[in-house]
Amino acid sequence: MFDLTWKVMEKDLQGLAHRFRSVGQNLANANTPGYARREVSFEDQLDDIVNGPKRLPMATTDPKHMTTHARSVEEVTPREDRIPDQLYRLDRNNVDPEIEMAKLAETKMGYEAMTRLVSKKVSGYKTAMGG
């Protein structure tokens, strides 16, 4: 029952939830002097799993070796980076509330789209089982 699609949908929802928290933290600290905003990325990792890496992966000969990309959906983890070098205000705070609200809206739309996809997939299974 749990195919690649289910795993990708689960990781996407986890990543979007992480982005919601990060954007909320950025907005909560919009007036904190010296605060460096945070950005969450995970889509590139999922894309590499689904479509294959865009560059040649580093060869590993042992499972303990470090890799340059996730080898499976389970290894995909949202990456949260501080962005300290883009100044927005003189007090060294770089949170632009308009940009953060746009990211919040974009994340909300992605989350809603993914939950609709999950719902359709569940509905398809129900139909296949005769319910």
Secondary structure, DSSP 4 states (H G I P E B T S, - for coil): ---HHHHHHHHHHHHHHHHHHHHHHHHHTTTSTTPPPEEEE-HHHHHHHHH--SSPPPP-SSTTS--SS-SSGGG---EEEE--S---STTS----HHHHHHHHHHHHHHHHHHHHHHHHHHHHHHHHTT-
